[in-house]
């Protein structure tokens, strides 16, 4: 049970470390992601923060 709890906590910490939307790291990460996997919000934010900025 402790192992499962530890793994859940570890995964939560890893997800919380994603780059802030609009940052240079976020733009770079999204550019590497296949465009077919982008959400509508990601596409809008990419255009707003990475193309027109």
Phi and psi restraints in degrees (value plus and minus 20) as a CYANA .aco file:
   2 UNK   PHI     -85.4   -45.4
   2 UNK   PSI     -56.1   -16.1
   3 UNK   PHI     -84.7   -44.7
   3 UNK   PSI     -61.4   -21.4
   4 UNK   PHI     -84.9   -44.9
   4 UNK   PSI     -63.5   -23.5
   5 UNK   PHI     -82.5   -42.5
   5 UNK   PSI     -62.1   -22.1
   6 UNK   PHI     -83.2   -43.2
   6 UNK   PSI     -64.7   -24.7
   7 UNK   PHI     -83.6   -43.6
   7 UNK   PSI     -59.5   -19.5
   8 UNK   PHI     -82.5   -42.5
   8 UNK   PSI     -62.7   -22.7
   9 UNK   PHI     -84.8   -44.8
   9 UNK   PSI     -61.6   -21.6
  10 UNK   PHI     -83.0   -43.0
  10 UNK   PSI     -64.3   -24.3
  11 UNK   PHI     -84.0   -44.0
  11 UNK   PSI     -58.0   -18.0
  12 UNK   PHI     -81.9   -41.9
  12 UNK   PSI     -60.9   -20.9
  13 UNK   PHI     -87.2   -47.2
  13 UNK   PSI     -58.2   -18.2
  14 UNK   PHI     -87.7   -47.7
  14 UNK   PSI     -58.5   -18.5
  15 UNK   PHI     -88.5   -48.5
  15 UNK   PSI     -54.1   -14.1
  16 UNK   PHI     -90.6   -50.6
  16 UNK   PSI     -29.2    10.8
  17 UNK   PHI    -115.6   -75.6
  17 UNK   PSI      -1.5    38.5
  18 UNK   PHI     -94.1   -54.1
  18 UNK   PSI     134.8   174.8
  19 UNK   PHI     -89.0   -49.0
  19 UNK   PSI     131.2   171.2
  20 UNK   PHI     -90.8   -50.8
  20 UNK   PSI     118.0   158.0
  21 UNK   PHI     -78.0   -38.0
  21 UNK   PSI     108.8   148.8
  22 UNK   PHI      75.8   115.8
  22 UNK   PSI     -32.3     7.7
  23 UNK   PHI     -94.5   -54.5
  23 UNK   PSI     143.4   183.4
  24 UNK   PHI     -81.2   -41.2
  24 UNK   PSI     -59.5   -19.5
  25 UNK   PHI     -85.6   -45.6
  25 UNK   PSI     -59.7   -19.7
  26 UNK   PHI     -83.9   -43.9
  26 UNK   PSI     -64.7   -24.7
  27 UNK   PHI     -80.4   -40.4
  27 UNK   PSI     -62.9   -22.9
  28 UNK   PHI     -85.2   -45.2
  28 UNK   PSI     -64.1   -24.1
  29 UNK   PHI     -82.5   -42.5
  29 UNK   PSI     -63.4   -23.4
  30 UNK   PHI     -89.9   -49.9
  30 UNK   PSI     -53.7   -13.7
  31 UNK   PHI     -83.7   -43.7
  31 UNK   PSI     -52.0   -12.0
  32 UNK   PHI    -100.8   -60.8
  32 UNK   PSI     -39.4     0.6
  33 UNK   PHI     -96.9   -56.9
  33 UNK   PSI     116.3   156.3
  34 UNK   PHI     -76.7   -36.7
  34 UNK   PSI     113.3   153.3
  35 UNK   PHI     -82.3   -42.3
  35 UNK   PSI     -43.7    -3.7
  36 UNK   PHI     -89.1   -49.1
  36 UNK   PSI     -37.0     3.0
  37 UNK   PHI    -118.6   -78.6
  37 UNK   PSI     -21.0    19.0
  38 UNK   PHI     -93.1   -53.1
  38 UNK   PSI     123.1   163.1
  39 UNK   PHI    -104.5   -64.5
  39 UNK   PSI     148.1   188.1
  40 UNK   PHI     -82.1   -42.1
  40 UNK   PSI     -58.9   -18.9
  41 UNK   PHI     -87.1   -47.1
  41 UNK   PSI     -59.4   -19.4
  42 UNK   PHI     -83.4   -43.4
  42 UNK   PSI     -62.3   -22.3
  43 UNK   PHI     -83.5   -43.5
  43 UNK   PSI     -63.1   -23.1
  44 UNK   PHI     -84.4   -44.4
  44 UNK   PSI     -65.8   -25.8
  45 UNK   PHI     -87.1   -47.1
  45 UNK   PSI     -55.3   -15.3
  46 UNK   PHI     -83.5   -43.5
  46 UNK   PSI     -66.2   -26.2
  47 UNK   PHI     -82.8   -42.8
  47 UNK   PSI     -63.3   -23.3
  48 UNK   PHI     -87.2   -47.2
  48 UNK   PSI     -65.8   -25.8
  49 UNK   PHI    -116.6   -76.6
  49 UNK   PSI     -46.9    -6.9
  50 UNK   PHI    -126.7   -86.7
  50 UNK   PSI     -53.0   -13.0
  51 UNK   PHI    -112.9   -72.9
  51 UNK   PSI     -66.5   -26.5
  52 UNK   PHI    -117.4   -77.4
  52 UNK   PSI      -9.4    30.6
